[in-house]
């Protein structure tokens, strides 16, 4: 209970679902994908509108919000782990092929102190007998690019 200028206001915290997203660890399969897509889509639409209005400070703030959001990180990890190259490791040899690894990867995506690893270089044979170079980034580097 809070008193304000002689009036008594009742504060309730039960069932409140507002504010920043909690960083509590939840299982990969417990993620509400539709809601995560909606959050990212809403932020992207706000970024587009701010760009059209030439509000560059707002654009930067919204971009930071998107790249630091839980929904953005989860969708970046999902995009990297559910594509054709999901079984191709980078230099570090790590794959995110279990729900536990994917959930842990979501928590490790932070821009502070991030340094990309070297690329794994392989050569693919072409039809004329020569070889074409291909560079493969690590899973974390791919997720950071997607984010």
Secondary structure, 3 states (H helix, E strand, C coil): CEEECCEEECCCCCCCCCCCCCCCCCCHHHCCHHHHHHHHHHHHHHHHHHHHCCCHHHHHHHHHHHHHCHHHHHHHHHHHHCCCCCCCCCCCCCCCCCHHHHHHHHHHCCCCCCCCCCCEEEEEECCCCCEEEEEECCHHHHHHHHC
